[in-house]
Amino acid sequence: MGRFILRRLIGMVAVLFAVSVITFLVFNVIPNSDPAQRMAGKNATPELVESITKEWGFDDSLPQQYLTMMRKIFTGDLISYSGRENVNERIVEGIPETFSLCIGAAAIWIFFGILFGYLSAVRAGGWLDRALTALAVIGISMPVFALAAIFLNYLTYKTEIFPSGGYVELTENPIDWAYHLILPWVTLAILYAGFYSRVLRSSMLDVMNEDYVRTARAKGLSERRVMRHHVMRNSLIPIVTLFGLDFGALLGGAILIEGIFSLDGIGQYAYEALSNVDLPPIMAVVLFGAFFIVVFNTVVDIAYAYLDPRIRLGSSANG
Amino acid sequence: MASAPLLSVEDLRVGFVTEGGRVQAVGGVSFEVQPGEVLAIVGESGSGKSVTAQTIIGLTRSPNSRIEGSVRLGEEELLEAGDEDLRRVRGERIGMVFQDPMTSFNPVYRIGDQIIEAIRAHRDDGGKAEAHQRAVELLDSVGIPNAERRVRDYPHEFSGGMRQRAMIAMALALDPELLIADEPTTALDVTVQAQILALLQRLNRERGLATILITHDLGVVAEVADRVLVMYAGRVVEQGTLDEIFYDPQHPYTWGLLGSLTRMDKPRPERLPQIGGAPPSLLDLPTGCSFRSRCPHEFDRCGEMPGLDARLAEAPQHRDRCWLTPEQKRERRLVDGEIGGEPA
C-alpha cells in the first residue's frame, strides 16, 4: 500500500508537470496572445509595450518564464495580467462555492442514480423500468443550459419559489445556503443521475446472470438480500469509477452552471481567464482541476481494491 | 420401493418464451428419488437435465418460463409454493451444487462469510459465532485442510477442487435431505474429479443423503449412481438401475452414449465412436421419437412417439422409449461384440 501510494504520487507529479507545460506552450503559440500588447491597451505606443515586457519579464526565455510562473503558483505570488490581482487568493475564494455546488449535486445524483438504477434493474422490462428509462434519457439529453432556463423560468421568475442564484456562506446561514443552491444542485445532478442509473441498470442486469447470484438464491436467501448483498455490491464497481472521474473533474469548476446561477466559483474564474486570454489564472485553474482529477483517479484505484479483494494494490506490474 | 419417495416429479414440463418462439426444454419428465439413494440424470448439453434440476427448487421461475406438472418434496408441492416457502426449502431441505466452482462463489466475500450467510438465512436465532464455528466444521468435514484459517479466505485463494468442496460444504450447511449436484465435476481436473466423487459418495453413505447427480459423464455415473435416468431432447428415454443401464441398455441413444466411452479394459480404437448428427431443435421438435433423425435403427413406427414403458418382463422398473422389440435391441446394440460402437 505504501509503495503503491508513493508510485502514484510520482505519477501524479509527472501528469501535473506535463499538463502545465502543455498549457504554457499552447498559450504561447496562439495568435494575439502577447500579454504585454494586451496589457498596454489598443492604442499603446511601442515604448509602453516594451516597458511592460521588460517589467513583467516577457522577454525572458520560455523555460525561464515557465519556471518563474510555476514558482509563483507555489509561493502564492502569482498575479493575473488583466486584473493584476492575486490568482491564488481568487481561487481560494472560489473554492467554497464550487465545492458546495459539486458536493451537494453529487450527493443528489448518487442517491437518485443508484435508486433509479436499482429499481429499473429489479423491474427490468416492466412499466417502472420504462418510465425511469424515459426519464433518464430526457435527463441525459437535456442540455444543462436548457434545463436551467426551464427551472429559472418556472421556479424563479414566474413563481418566485427559489432565488435565481447567488451564494450564501454555509457558516453564515446553512438554510439559506442550501436554499440558494437547490436549483444548481438539481440542474447539475439530473444529467449525472440519468447517466448513472443507466450504467447501474445494465451493470446489475449483467451481474444478475452470474453463477454466484444463482448460488445465492439456491441457498435460500431472500430476493431482497440477493439483490442488495450480491448483485449491488458487484454492480457498483463501474459506478465508483465514473463517480471518481466525474467528481474530480467537477471540482475543477462547473463553468456553465456557475455562470447561469451567478456562483463566483472556480468555473466562473476559469471562464473569465479564458475570455481575457490571461495565462496566470488559466494555468492555476487548469492545474487545480487536473490535481483533483489525478487525485480521484488514485482514490478510485484504492476503492477498487476495497470493493474487489482479487485486486491487490501494487503487487503486480501494472498495479 | 415400499417407502414413500423423498421427491417425486410428475410430468414436469418447462418451456421458455424466446424471441425465436417457445423452447420446450423439458417435455414431460417423471421420476422419484428415494431417501438415501443416488439418482444420476445423464444426457448431452440441451437434453433438459439441468433445467429439470433447477426447476425443482424454482430457479427457472421467470416471467418468460412456463412450468407445468408437479414436483413434490414429501407432501409439499414445490411448483405451487410461494416465494417464502420456496426460500425455506432452498438450502434448508434441498442443497444445490453447481458446475463451475470458479464462478459459483461471489468473488467479493470470504468463503466462510458465504457459508455463514447460508446458515443465518434459515437460522436467524443462532449467533454469528455459532454459525462461524459451524462453517469451520463444515469445511473441515469436506476435507479442507486448516479450515480454521481458510474460512477467512476469499474464493480466489482456493483452488478449483477446494472451491467445489466448499460449495458442497455450503450446500450441506443446514443438513438438507436432498443434494442436487449439477455437473459437480465437469469443470475440474480428473484427479480432483475423483476426490469430489469420493466425497459425494461418503456423504451419501455416512449421512444417508439422497442425491440427484446431473452429468454427461457416464464414468461418473458408474462410480456413484444407484439408478440412472437418460434424458434426450427434454424427455427421459430410458431409466433403470445402474446395472440395467450399463449391462442391458434398451434405447439406441443409451447405446451410443455407452459406445462413446473410453475403456481401460479394451484396446483403444482408432477413433472413439460417436453419435452422428446433432440433437433436434427444442424450438420445433419433430413428431414421434425425438432421437429418430440420428438413429441408425429407425423404422416406420418411429413416427409415433413411444411411451416410457417397461418392456422387459423380468425388469419392471427398467423403462425405455423405443419401439424395437427386446430381441431386436439385444441383437442390434452389438457392434463387433460391443454395446454401442459406430454403426457400419
Boltz contact constraints between the chains, C-beta under 6 A:
constraints:
  - contact:
      token1: [A, 211]
      token2: [B, 100]
      max_distance: 6.0
  - contact:
      token1: [A, 211]
      token2: [B, 103]
      max_distance: 6.0
  - contact:
      token1: [A, 211]
      token2: [B, 104]
      max_distance: 6.0
  - contact:
      token1: [A, 212]
      token2: [B, 104]
      max_distance: 6.0
  - contact:
      token1: [A, 212]
      token2: [B, 105]
      max_distance: 6.0
  - contact:
      token1: [A, 212]
      token2: [B, 106]
      max_distance: 6.0
  - contact:
      token1: [A, 215]
      token2: [B, 104]
      max_distance: 6.0
  - contact:
      token1: [A, 218]
      token2: [B, 90]
      max_distance: 6.0
  - contact:
      token1: [A, 218]
      token2: [B, 96]
      max_distance: 6.0
  - contact:
      token1: [A, 219]
      token2: [B, 91]
      max_distance: 6.0
  - contact:
      token1: [A, 219]
      token2: [B, 118]
      max_distance: 6.0
  - contact:
      token1: [A, 220]
      token2: [B, 87]
      max_distance: 6.0
  - contact:
      token1: [A, 220]
      token2: [B, 90]
      max_distance: 6.0
  - contact:
      token1: [A, 220]
      token2: [B, 91]
      max_distance: 6.0
  - contact:
      token1: [A, 220]
      token2: [B, 92]
      max_distance: 6.0
  - contact:
      token1: [A, 220]
      token2: [B, 121]
      max_distance: 6.0
  - contact:
      token1: [A, 220]
      token2: [B, 122]
      max_distance: 6.0
  - contact:
      token1: [A, 221]
      token2: [B, 121]
      max_distance: 6.0
  - contact:
      token1: [A, 230]
      token2: [B, 106]
      max_distance: 6.0
  - contact:
      token1: [A, 233]
      token2: [B, 108]
      max_distance: 6.0
  - contact:
      token1: [A, 308]
      token2: [B, 108]
      max_distance: 6.0
  - contact:
      token1: [A, 309]
      token2: [B, 154]
      max_distance: 6.0
  - contact:
      token1: [A, 310]
      token2: [B, 107]
      max_distance: 6.0
  - contact:
      token1: [A, 310]
      token2: [B, 156]
      max_distance: 6.0
